Amino acid sequence: MNNKRRKLLSGTIDLLSGAQTSLEGAKSYIESARDEEQECLDNLPEGIQCGERGDTMQEVIDSLEEIISELEDISDAITEQIEALQEVIL
């Protein structure tokens, strides 16, 4: 591989690393929202926790946890692709 293509792929690695950093930031915000929602749910009286409002809050928490998990999967995939590109440009 010539230097021009190596440089192009190196730039791609930089872009993917930046995307991964942004992804981690977004994940952090979602985790904070999930934690706050969980704290609010935990502080509700038991009767409300077991009612419709509590069920709705738990559904939101579950959805946020699923999003976090999917973002982690995406981040792992980006890491794998960065590593693969690094091997290619050696």
Buried (B, 14 or more C-beta within 10 A) or exposed (E): EEEEEEEEBEEBBEEBEEEBEEBEEEBEEBBEBBEEBBEEBEEBEEEEBEEEEBEEBBEBBEEBBEBBEEBEEBBEEBEEBBEEBEEEBE
